[in-house]
């Protein structure tokens, strides 16, 4: 990154570079107009992403607690009344609830609510702590979770905006280096050759575009069988294969987002998207240029569904 050149000029060799105030001015400009702004943009993005992640985890925890309360209370009442069918339908442990996948927990809760509602006014069920008030609390928790689960598209927009911002800053940094810093450093080539060689070595490490050659995107599923709304989901993985045989693998995060970094430039002969219970999608070859970011957002259809997995336009 640009900070390597900044350090070389301002810290490692200040005694030498101090003989060129113009070089110091150029490097200061690089820091204030590029390095500091990239750091600020990155910090802001991480703060927003962490806020989203923490909020989603909190809403899921509240949802799980209420869901377990209702299945356990209904299970106990069904056992007392010898309703074997309902008892079997409510046979969930706390661990079972926690392990329900993010993309299916809302549908599971809807099924449970539908089974409980016909009995909600029964005193025996109410005595087990399941009544109209608690059921509404469960519905509210479900809706609150659905609201945060729908945010991955906003995350994609945010990352896209961030990438454009970084691209502009990188271009600005390259201009400062080429038109100001490099010219001033070259005046030391004859008198301070060792220093100048070190400067050029650090300078050569600066990428011409993004800091890392990257493949990124989001794995989506449908919110429900009846809905066309897509949501990112946890539990998938991505495998990309370079033409030289190098394989890059990454699991998605809780929003369905993945990022393969420091990928070799060249031809990616295939990229495969997988998740348990979903139809694998494999995309064909594409060229990846050094320092560039390629996005592949995909929808993975459920196994047994007539739909096929496919690419989702950004």
C-alpha positions, 0 to 999 in steps of 0.5 A: 500500500501507499503507506509503505512508501510513506514510511520509507520517506518519512520514517526509515530514511528521514535524514536522506529524504529531508533534503528534499522538502518537495518530496516530504510535501508530496508524501504528506499529501499522499497521506492526507488525501489518500491513505487517511481517507482509505483508512476512514472508508474502511473503518466506516464499512467495518463498523456498519458490517459489524453493526449489521452482524451484531444486530442480526445475531441479537434478533436471532437469539430473541427469536430462538428463545421465544420459539423454544418457549412455545414448542416446549410449552405446547409439547408439555400440554400435548403430552398431558392431553395425550395428543401424540401428533401435536407432541411429535410436531413440537419435539424440538430441543433448545439445540434443535432450535439454534441449529435451524438454518437462517434461511429456514427458521422463519418458515419453521416458525410459521409452521409452528405458529400455525399448529399452535394457533387453533389451541391458543385459547385453551386454558391448559395450554395457557397454563404452560405459558403459551397464550395469545400474548406470548404468541404475538411476541413470537410473531413480533420476534419473527418479523424483527428477524425477517427485517434484518435478514433482508439487509444483505442487498443493502450490504452489496450496495454498500460494498459496491459504493466502497469499492468505487470510492477506493478505486478513486482514491487509489487513482488519486494516490497513483497521480500524486506518486507519479507527478510529485513524489517520484519526480522528487525522489529521482533527484536523489538517484545520483547522490543517494543511490541506495536510498533511491533503490529502496524507494523504488522497491517499495514503490514497485509493490504498489498495485495499479488498481485495488490492493488485492486481486479479489473474487467476492459476492453473496450466496442467496436463497429465497425467503420462502417457497412462495416468495421471490425475495432473496436473502443471503444465507449462512452455511455455503462455500465457494471454490475457485480454481486457477488455470495453474491448478491453484484452488481457493476456498472460502466459507460464506459469513452469516450474511452469505457474503464471501471474499477470495483475496490475493487470487492469482491473475489469469484465467479462473477455469471454474468457480463452484458454489455449494451449500447443504440441501441446495443445488450446486452451481458451477460457473465457467472460465473467466479472466481475472486481471491483476488488482481487479475485483470480480463479483459473482452473486448467485442464487442456490435453489433447494434440492428437489425444487424444479428451479435451478441455481443461477447468477443474480445480477448485482 
